Amino acid sequence: MIKFLDLYQQYQGIRQEMDAAIARVIQQSSFIGGEDAAAFEKEFGTFQQATHCVGVANGTDAIEIVLEALELAHGSEVIVPANSFIASSEAVTRSGHRVIFADVLQDTYTLDPADVVRRITPKTRAIVAVHLYGQPCRMDELTAICRTHNLKLIEDAAQAHGAEYKGHRVGTLGVAGTFSFYPGKNLGAYGDAGAITTNDIDLALKCRMIANHGRTGKYDHRFEGRNSRLDGLQAAVLRVKLRHLDNWIERRNRIAAIYGDGLAGLRGLALPMIEAGTRHAFHLYVVRTEKREQLAKFLAECEIQTGVHYPIALPKLQAYTYLGQDKEPMFANRADSTLLSLPMGDHLSDADARAVIQAVRRFFE
Ligand SMILES: Cc1ncc(COP(=O)(O)O)c(C=O)c1O
């Protein structure tokens, strides 16, 4: 069986470090915040080349907290890619703003800057740029658009830990970056966790206060915030994994390179492209074919697990039909029935990747 994801295998490779880290937190009883949470913020900030890092409870909260900290006028329009996980847009609505979906590029599935420009109105205040599947967005173009129209650029880097754009890690290319450490992510906790990165000290402080009941001291609450803190056990888990993350991302890139070589030239199968000047984090390896259902079934019969990210484009979800963007002839609205995620992760060997290639080639040939 070639698994889509194998977190137990990953654990076995780091078992001693992990068990010791978890035992230390329990011994110290530092379950909320504490030494590991503070150290992880520092280490992850350094890893992402960000001056500030604020640990929070999950990646969805991270986006919401940044939006709140930016103090956009109530009812502002925020542009979000039409292909993403619902968290990217949910955070906008839950912050009291209006989601406007923009299309994604056919080769890389990230925000299409030209379509973003078409969606801008006098009410637009921000863009959530999702580095989907681990591929950084076209940040130069998006930054220029934001400068021209005075918009805030937020990076949803939930799938892109360690990804780079022109030699710089994602997460501080806009005003702030948001990360998810959901267990299946490239850097995954053993539960929910998230983080915000920024080079803006005031924004970092504001986010930290929002995430912790608006407090500065124990009972000194400057405003009403919320409870969205990074817990000590998750921080300890993440610190252990962070030490291995660069190697794991290299492994993902190697698997992607093997797939790229082995699957090239198959008629009816579109492979993901890597944007020039970027380091892809390959959270997911997503191919496109009109025969998606048949291919997934065939691979399952070959004991190869696959996934779909995402089966329904955001504008077509029941949650968003009120926007009326489900009928728009966007690439994202058409592509959702063709996307298929092949196995990807540090659990895969070169031989696993070659077995996947063999099966996919057999299907098409
Ligand atoms: C692109 C994207 N944004 C946001 C999130 C939300 O993260 P979380 O599940 O930690 O709330 C996720 C992950 O699930 C995601 O894939």
The ligand as an SDF file (V2000), in Angstrom:
LIG
                    3D

 16 16  0  0  0  0  0  0  0  0999 V2000
   -4.9390   27.0540    2.5490 C   0  0  0  0  0  0  0  0  0  0  0  0
   -5.3790   26.8430    3.9690 C   0  0  0  0  0  0  0  0  0  0  0  0
   -5.7000   27.9140    4.7230 N   0  0  0  0  0  0  0  0  0  0  0  0
   -6.0730   27.7810    5.9940 C   0  0  0  0  0  0  0  0  0  0  0  0
   -6.1420   26.5490    6.6040 C   0  0  0  0  0  0  0  0  0  0  0  0
   -6.6520   26.4680    7.9930 C   0  0  0  0  0  0  0  0  0  0  0  0
   -5.7940   25.8910    8.8990 O   0  0  0  0  0  0  0  0  0  0  0  0
   -6.3440   25.1520   10.1930 P   0  0  0  0  0  0  0  0  0  0  0  0
   -6.9210   23.8540    9.7720 O   0  0  0  0  0  0  0  0  0  0  0  0
   -5.1190   24.9920   11.0410 O   0  0  0  0  0  0  0  0  0  0  0  0
   -7.3460   26.0340   10.8430 O   0  0  0  0  0  0  0  0  0  0  0  0
   -5.7900   25.4070    5.8700 C   0  0  0  0  0  0  0  0  0  0  0  0
   -5.7420   24.0670    6.4420 C   0  0  0  0  0  0  0  0  0  0  0  0
   -6.5070   23.3400    6.8180 O   0  0  0  0  0  0  0  0  0  0  0  0
   -5.4200   25.5430    4.5110 C   0  0  0  0  0  0  0  0  0  0  0  0
   -5.1030   24.4940    3.7640 O   0  0  0  0  0  0  0  0  0  0  0  0
  1  2  1  0
  2  3  1  0
  2 15  2  0
  3  4  2  0
  4  5  1  0
  5  6  1  0
  5 12  2  0
  6  7  1  0
  7  8  1  0
  8  9  2  0
  8 10  1  0
  8 11  1  0
 12 13  1  0
 12 15  1  0
 13 14  2  0
 15 16  1  0
M  END
$$$$
